[in-house]
Amino acid sequence: MRIDARGLTFEVRAGGPPDGDPVLLLHGFPQHNGEWDDVVPTLHAAGLRTYALDQRGYSPGARPEAVTAYRIPELVADVVAVLDALGLDAVHLVGHDWGAVVAWAVAAGHPERVRTLTAVSVPHPAAMAQTLASDAQQKARSSYMALFRMPGKAEKALLTFNATGLRKMLAGVGDASRVDRYADPMREPGALTAALNWYRAMSGSDLAGVGPVGVPTTYVWSDRDVAIGRTAAEACAGHVTGDYRFVPLTGVTHWIPDAAPGPLAEAILARVGGTA
């Protein structure tokens, strides 16, 4: 379905029992709402209604040109507006990668709209900012962001030769057809630039400015995540004041919804069920 909000048009994939408790799913870079396809059948079987959103820059009808249009407050406002358009007062919120950053910020700034939070891969933004400033290993893990913030150079590096760079980055999601599923949309004119604008608009002050989260929260991290180390993952707990669970997955890469949809769905259901 298509949702009009804030003068933009967002693609949303809905599924599950129409009267089920609502779950809003936020994808990461450089993916789209299809990253949840192997997770949602378990949620639907448990009676939950899911809404997987293609966020700003990923929905073709929600692709503003200005880099500043991709700051965290804008991404948060999109989520709130989409919830309003769907007529949902509060949801169980799940986000992976950049979707987790947005989910943390929504839960911190609009706790009345979030029944539970399940953040996947990326810890609380303030924990991330803190670790980037103090941990050499995490700085090294995050060094790729410097390239992503370079207009033109990043697009060339990722899209040249049939998007070889992008496909290598996505290798952990699964077989070639799954890689194609995410890489091909990024080859459309303007799509990758819009997705990279999330990095270009990012600031340390925006990350550090996300307040503590008081809603019931689960953070799912994987020990083979090349982007997020254990120090950042364990720092997350210091930014949650509500009930908190840390779920580390062993032998799983950064691409948790693709690589471990079963354990992730179980973690979501455990969080939702614990507060239903």
C-alpha positions in Angstrom: 0.0 0.0 0.0 1.0 3.6 -0.4 0.7 6.1 2.5 0.8 9.9 2.0 2.4 11.7 4.9 4.3 15.0 5.2 3.9 15.7 1.5 5.6 12.4 0.6 4.4 9.0 -0.5 5.7 6.0 1.4 5.5 2.3 0.3 4.2 0.1 3.1 3.8 -3.7 3.0 1.1 -4.8 5.4 0.4 -8.4 6.5 -1.1 -10.6 9.2 -4.4 -10.6 10.9 -6.1 -7.2 10.4 -7.1 -7.2 14.1 -3.7 -8.2 15.4 -1.5 -6.0 17.6 0.4 -3.8 15.2 4.2 -4.1 14.6 6.0 -1.4 12.5 9.2 -2.7 10.9 12.0 -0.3 9.8 14.7 -1.5 7.4 18.4 -0.6 7.1 20.9 0.4 4.5 20.9 -0.4 1.6 17.9 -2.6 1.8 14.1 -2.1 1.8 11.0 -3.5 3.4 11.6 -6.9 1.8 14.4 -7.6 4.4 11.6 -8.6 6.8 10.0 -11.2 4.5 11.5 -14.2 6.4 10.7 -12.7 9.8 7.0 -11.8 9.4 5.5 -15.2 8.8 6.3 -16.1 12.4 4.9 -12.9 13.7 1.7 -13.4 11.6 1.3 -16.9 13.0 1.5 -15.4 16.5 -1.4 -13.1 15.6 0.5 -9.9 15.0 -0.3 -7.4 12.2 2.9 -6.1 10.5 3.6 -2.9 8.6 7.0 -2.9 6.8 7.9 0.7 5.7 10.1 1.8 2.9 11.6 4.8 4.5 12.6 8.3 3.2 14.9 7.9 0.2 13.9 4.3 -0.4 10.3 5.0 -1.4 10.5 6.6 -4.8 7.8 9.1 -3.8 9.7 10.1 -0.7 13.1 11.1 -2.1 13.9 14.8 -1.4 17.1 16.1 -2.8 18.5 18.1 0.1 21.0 16.3 2.4 19.5 18.0 5.4 16.2 16.4 4.7 17.7 13.1 5.9 18.6 14.2 9.5 17.4 12.0 12.3 14.6 14.4 13.4 13.1 14.2 9.8 13.2 10.4 9.8 11.5 10.3 13.2 8.8 12.7 12.0 8.1 10.4 9.1 7.5 7.4 11.3 5.1 9.4 13.5 3.2 10.8 10.4 2.9 7.3 8.9 1.5 6.0 12.2 -1.0 8.8 12.1 -1.9 8.0 8.5 -2.4 4.3 9.4 -4.6 5.3 12.4 -2.2 3.6 14.8 -1.9 5.1 18.3 1.0 2.9 19.4 2.9 0.0 17.9 5.5 -2.6 18.7 8.5 -1.0 16.9 11.3 -3.0 15.3 14.3 -1.6 13.4 17.4 -2.9 11.9 20.6 -1.0 11.1 19.6 2.6 10.2 16.1 1.5 11.0 17.2 0.8 14.5 18.7 4.3 14.8 15.3 5.7 13.9 13.4 3.3 16.1 15.6 4.3 19.1 14.9 8.0 18.4 11.2 7.4 18.1 11.0 5.5 21.3 13.0 8.2 23.1 11.1 11.1 21.7 7.6 9.7 21.4 7.3 6.9 24.0 3.5 7.2 23.9 3.6 5.8 20.3 5.8 2.8 21.2 4.5 -0.2 23.2 7.8 -2.1 22.9 11.1 -1.7 21.0 13.2 -4.3 19.4 16.4 -2.8 18.0 18.6 -4.9 15.7 22.3 -4.6 15.1 22.8 -0.9 16.0 22.7 0.1 19.6 21.3 3.3 21.1 22.6 6.3 19.1 24.1 7.9 22.2 25.9 4.7 23.0 27.2 4.6 19.5 28.4 8.2 19.6 30.1 7.6 23.0 31.9 4.5 21.7 33.0 6.2 18.5 34.6 8.9 20.6 36.4 6.6 22.9 37.0 3.2 21.3 39.7 2.8 18.6 38.3 -0.6 17.5 34.8 0.9 16.9 36.4 3.9 15.0 38.0 1.4 12.7 34.8 -0.6 12.2 33.0 2.6 11.3 35.7 4.0 9.0 33.6 3.0 5.9 31.3 5.9 6.8 33.9 8.4 5.6 33.6 7.1 2.1 29.8 7.0 2.3 29.7 10.7 3.2 31.6 11.7 0.0 29.1 12.7 -2.7 29.9 11.1 -6.1 32.9 9.1 -4.9 30.8 6.8 -2.8 28.2 6.2 -5.6 31.1 5.4 -8.0 32.7 3.1 -5.6 29.5 1.1 -5.0 27.9 1.2 -8.4 30.8 0.7 -10.9 31.0 -2.6 -12.8 27.4 -3.7 -12.2 27.5 -2.5 -8.6 30.3 -4.8 -7.6 31.2 -2.8 -4.5 27.6 -2.8 -3.3 27.2 -6.5 -4.0 30.3 -7.3 -2.0 29.0 -5.3 0.9 25.7 -7.3 0.7 27.4 -10.7 0.5 26.3 -11.7 4.0 22.6 -11.5 3.2 22.5 -14.8 1.4 22.7 -16.1 -2.2 23.1 -14.1 -5.4 19.4 -13.7 -5.9 19.0 -12.2 -2.5 21.9 -9.8 -3.1 20.3 -8.8 -6.4 17.1 -8.1 -4.6 18.7 -5.3 -2.6 21.4 -4.2 -5.0 19.2 -3.7 -8.1 16.8 -1.0 -6.6 19.9 1.0 -5.6 20.9 1.2 -9.2 17.8 3.2 -10.1 18.6 6.9 -10.7 18.9 8.8 -7.5 18.2 5.8 -5.2 21.7 5.2 -3.8 22.3 8.9 -3.4 19.1 9.2 -1.3 20.1 6.2 0.8 23.7 7.6 1.3 22.2 11.0 2.4 21.3 9.3 5.7 25.1 9.1 6.4 25.8 12.6 4.9 23.1 14.2 7.1 24.3 12.3 10.3 26.0 14.3 13.0 27.5 13.4 16.3 25.1 15.9 18.0 22.1 14.3 16.5 23.3 10.8 17.7 24.2 12.0 21.2 21.0 14.0 21.5 18.8 10.9 21.4 17.6 10.6 25.0 17.2 7.5 27.2 14.5 5.0 26.3 12.0 4.0 28.9 9.8 1.6 26.9 10.4 -2.2 27.3 13.3 -2.8 25.0 15.2 -5.7 23.5 18.5 -5.2 21.7 19.6 -8.0 19.3 23.3 -8.0 18.3 25.4 -10.5 16.4 29.1 -11.3 17.2 30.1 -11.4 13.5 28.9 -7.9 12.8 31.8 -6.1 11.1 30.3 -2.7 11.8 29.3 -2.9 15.5 31.7 -4.3 18.1 30.9 -5.7 21.5 31.9 -2.5 23.3 29.2 -0.4 21.6 26.7 -3.2 22.0 27.3 -3.5 25.7 27.2 0.3 26.2 23.6 0.2 25.0 22.3 -0.8 28.4 23.3 2.5 29.9 20.8 4.3 27.7 17.7 2.3 28.5 15.7 3.0 31.7 12.9 0.6 31.1 12.9 -3.2 31.1 15.9 -4.2 29.0 17.1 -7.5 27.4 20.3 -7.9 25.4 20.2 -10.8 23.0 23.6 -11.7 21.4 23.5 -14.1 18.4 26.6 -16.2 17.9 28.1 -16.8 14.4 25.7 -14.4 12.7 26.7 -11.4 10.5 25.3 -7.9 10.5 22.4 -8.9 8.3 20.3 -10.5 11.0 16.8 -10.4 9.4 18.2 -12.3 6.4 20.8 -14.5 8.1 18.8 -15.4 11.3 15.1 -14.6 10.8 14.0 -17.4 13.2 16.0 -16.3 16.3 15.1 -12.6 15.5 11.4 -13.4 15.3 11.6 -15.3 18.6 13.3 -12.3 20.2 10.5 -10.0 18.9 7.8 -12.3 20.1 9.4 -12.7 23.5 9.5 -8.9 23.9 5.9 -8.4 22.6 4.6 -11.3 24.6 6.2 -10.1 27.8 4.2 -6.9 27.7 1.0 -8.0 25.9 
